[in-house]
Amino acid sequence: MALQLGEEAPDFEAQTTEGPIRFHEWIGDSWAVLFSHPKDFTPVCTTELGFMANAKPEFDRRGVKIIGLSVDATSDHERWARDIEETQGAAPNYPIIGDEEFKVSKLYGMLPQSVSGDPKDRTPADNQTVRNVFVIGPDKKIKLILVYPMTTGRNFDEVLRVIDSLQLTAKHKVATPVNWQQGEDVIIAGSVSNEEAEKTYPDGWKEPRPYIRIVPQPS
């Protein structure tokens, strides 16, 4: 069955380019982004892995660990890393899971349980559903799931924007409106009564409708 927001991210043990991990233990008290790939040496994924290597300081600054996955062995990932560095300007500086037995892809609902055999006998199109982004909180719950087609590179700036929103709304009883960016006004959560809101926002709020209460982003 497909994973749902708010569910616990399935734990697993796997071999990565940085050695063996147990996923929940690897996350620890951090946030995490798991992003998956249908096969090594694919063009769109090459650009994505390179982008994430360059963007890693932005994720680090937010206390977010990043980890990739591809349906091939880690030895292939290591060879692919050289291509990524030469073509994108940076090699992956984060672990990439080797999923040649399809275990994690099945566990996360990206491939059907019936898939088996040698991954080298499968084309990228055979694994085209392994194009997900999972954002996972320190509580090990799934906070965001994005699924992309093979022909469209992922927008990791959007992933960072969502993480900013998730981290803000986990700390404060607010929600972020459409196209919100860090530092912009937010909306008081619907679960907060006006009486409660007055204690937090004594200067009041903008209220175009009773259910839309706009305040500056809390620090």
C-alpha positions as CSV (number, residue, x, y, z in Angstrom):
1,M,0.0,0.0,0.0
2,A,1.1,3.6,-0.7
3,L,2.6,5.5,2.2
4,Q,0.6,8.4,3.6
5,L,1.5,11.7,5.2
6,G,1.8,11.3,9.0
7,E,2.7,7.7,8.9
8,E,6.0,6.5,10.3
9,A,8.6,6.1,7.6
10,P,9.5,2.4,7.3
11,D,12.8,1.6,8.9
12,F,15.3,-0.6,7.0
13,E,18.9,-1.7,6.9
14,A,20.8,-1.0,3.7
15,Q,24.2,-0.7,2.2
16,T,25.2,2.8,1.0
17,T,28.1,4.5,-0.7
18,E,29.1,5.5,2.9
19,G,28.7,2.1,4.4
20,P,25.8,0.2,6.0
21,I,23.0,2.1,7.8
22,R,19.8,1.5,9.7
23,F,17.6,4.3,8.5
24,H,15.9,5.5,11.7
25,E,19.2,5.4,13.5
26,W,20.9,7.3,10.6
27,I,18.2,10.0,10.8
28,G,18.7,10.4,14.6
29,D,17.2,13.7,15.8
30,S,17.5,15.4,12.4
31,W,15.1,16.0,9.6
32,A,15.8,13.9,6.4
33,V,15.2,13.9,2.7
34,L,15.2,10.5,0.9
35,F,15.1,10.9,-2.9
36,S,15.0,7.9,-5.3
37,H,16.2,7.1,-8.8
38,P,15.2,4.4,-11.2
39,K,18.7,3.5,-12.4
40,D,22.3,4.7,-12.4
41,F,23.8,6.7,-15.4
42,T,20.4,8.3,-16.3
43,P,20.6,11.9,-17.5
44,V,18.0,13.7,-15.4
45,C,19.0,12.0,-12.2
46,T,22.7,12.9,-12.9
47,T,21.7,16.6,-12.8
48,E,19.6,16.1,-9.6
49,L,22.4,14.3,-7.7
50,G,24.8,17.0,-8.7
51,F,22.5,19.8,-7.6
52,M,22.0,18.1,-4.2
53,A,25.7,17.9,-3.7
54,N,26.0,21.7,-4.4
55,A,22.9,22.4,-2.2
56,K,24.0,20.3,0.7
57,P,25.0,23.3,2.8
58,E,21.5,24.7,2.6
59,F,20.1,21.4,3.9
60,D,22.8,21.3,6.6
61,R,21.9,24.8,7.8
62,R,18.3,23.5,8.3
63,G,19.4,20.4,10.2
64,V,18.4,18.1,7.3
65,K,20.2,15.0,6.3
66,I,20.0,14.0,2.6
67,I,20.2,10.5,1.2
68,G,19.8,9.2,-2.3
69,L,18.6,5.8,-3.6
70,S,19.0,4.1,-6.9
71,V,18.0,0.6,-8.1
72,D,21.6,-0.5,-8.7
73,A,24.5,-1.7,-6.5
74,T,26.7,0.8,-4.6
75,S,29.7,-0.1,-6.8
76,D,27.7,1.3,-9.7
77,H,26.9,4.4,-7.7
78,E,30.6,5.0,-7.1
79,R,31.3,4.8,-10.8
80,W,28.4,7.1,-11.5
81,A,29.7,9.6,-8.9
82,R,32.7,10.3,-11.1
83,D,30.4,11.2,-14.0
84,I,28.3,13.4,-11.8
85,E,31.4,15.3,-10.6
86,E,32.7,15.8,-14.1
87,T,29.4,16.9,-15.6
88,Q,27.8,18.8,-12.7
89,G,30.8,20.2,-10.9
90,A,30.3,18.2,-7.6
91,A,30.2,14.5,-6.6
92,P,27.6,13.3,-4.2
93,N,28.7,14.2,-0.6
94,Y,25.9,12.3,1.0
95,P,25.1,8.5,1.0
96,I,23.3,6.8,-1.8
97,I,21.5,3.6,-1.0
98,G,22.2,0.5,-3.1
99,D,18.8,-1.1,-3.8
100,E,19.7,-3.8,-6.3
101,E,17.3,-6.2,-4.5
102,F,14.5,-3.6,-4.7
103,K,13.9,-4.0,-0.9
104,V,13.6,-0.3,-0.1
105,S,11.7,0.6,-3.3
106,K,9.1,-2.1,-2.4
107,L,9.0,-1.1,1.2
108,Y,8.2,2.5,0.2
109,G,5.6,1.6,-2.3
110,M,7.6,2.7,-5.3
111,L,7.8,-0.8,-7.0
112,P,5.3,-3.7,-6.8
113,Q,6.1,-6.6,-4.6
114,S,6.2,-8.9,-7.6
115,V,9.4,-7.3,-9.0
116,S,12.5,-9.6,-8.9
117,G,15.6,-10.6,-10.7
118,D,18.8,-8.8,-11.8
119,P,18.4,-5.0,-11.8
120,K,20.8,-4.8,-14.8
121,D,18.1,-6.6,-16.8
122,R,15.6,-3.7,-16.1
123,T,15.5,-0.5,-18.0
124,P,15.0,2.9,-16.4
125,A,11.4,2.8,-17.8
126,D,10.8,-0.4,-15.9
127,N,11.6,1.5,-12.7
128,Q,10.1,4.8,-13.6
129,T,8.0,4.9,-10.4
130,V,11.2,5.2,-8.4
131,R,11.2,9.0,-8.6
132,N,10.0,10.1,-5.2
133,V,11.0,12.6,-2.6
134,F,10.2,11.9,1.0
135,V,10.7,14.5,3.7
136,I,10.8,12.9,7.1
137,G,10.8,14.6,10.5
138,P,12.8,13.9,13.6
139,D,9.8,11.9,14.9
140,K,10.4,9.6,11.9
141,K,7.0,10.6,10.4
142,I,6.5,11.3,6.7
143,K,5.9,15.0,6.2
144,L,6.0,15.3,2.4
145,I,5.8,13.0,-0.6
146,L,6.5,14.2,-4.1
147,V,6.5,11.9,-7.2
148,Y,8.1,13.1,-10.4
149,P,8.0,11.7,-14.0
150,M,11.3,10.6,-15.5
151,T,11.4,13.4,-18.0
152,T,11.1,16.2,-15.4
153,G,13.9,17.2,-13.1
154,R,12.9,17.8,-9.6
155,N,12.7,21.2,-8.0
156,F,14.7,21.0,-4.9
157,D,14.3,24.7,-4.2
158,E,10.7,23.8,-3.6
159,V,11.7,21.0,-1.3
160,L,13.7,23.6,0.8
161,R,10.7,25.9,0.8
162,V,8.5,23.2,2.1
163,I,11.0,22.3,4.8
164,D,11.1,25.9,5.9
165,S,7.4,25.8,6.2
166,L,7.3,22.4,8.0
167,Q,9.9,23.5,10.5
168,L,8.2,26.8,11.1
169,T,4.7,25.3,11.6
170,A,6.1,22.5,13.8
171,K,7.3,25.2,16.2
172,H,4.5,27.8,15.9
173,K,0.7,27.4,15.6
174,V,0.6,28.9,12.1
175,A,0.2,27.8,8.5
176,T,1.9,29.3,5.4
177,P,-0.1,30.6,2.4
178,V,0.3,30.0,-1.3
179,N,3.8,30.5,-2.6
180,W,5.0,31.5,0.8
181,Q,8.7,32.3,1.2
182,Q,10.9,32.6,4.3
183,G,10.2,35.9,6.1
184,E,6.7,36.5,4.6
185,D,3.4,36.8,6.5
186,V,1.7,33.6,7.7
187,I,-1.8,32.6,8.8
188,I,-2.8,31.8,12.4
189,A,-3.8,28.1,12.5
190,G,-7.5,27.4,12.5
191,S,-7.1,25.4,15.7
192,V,-6.1,28.6,17.6
193,S,-9.1,30.6,19.1
194,N,-9.1,34.3,18.9
195,E,-8.6,34.4,22.7
196,E,-5.5,32.3,22.4
197,A,-4.2,34.3,19.4
198,E,-4.5,37.6,21.3
199,K,-2.0,36.3,23.9
200,T,0.5,35.5,21.2
201,Y,-0.3,38.5,18.9
202,P,-1.3,41.4,21.2
203,D,-1.0,43.8,18.3
204,G,-3.7,41.9,16.5
205,W,-3.8,40.6,12.9
206,K,-5.2,41.3,9.5
207,E,-8.5,39.5,9.0
208,P,-10.0,39.7,5.4
209,R,-12.3,36.9,6.6
210,P,-12.8,35.5,10.1
211,Y,-11.0,32.3,9.1
212,I,-8.0,34.1,7.5
213,R,-6.0,35.7,10.2
214,I,-2.7,37.1,8.9
215,V,0.3,37.9,11.0
216,P,4.1,38.5,10.5
217,Q,6.2,35.3,10.5
218,P,7.1,34.5,14.1
219,S,10.8,34.3,14.9
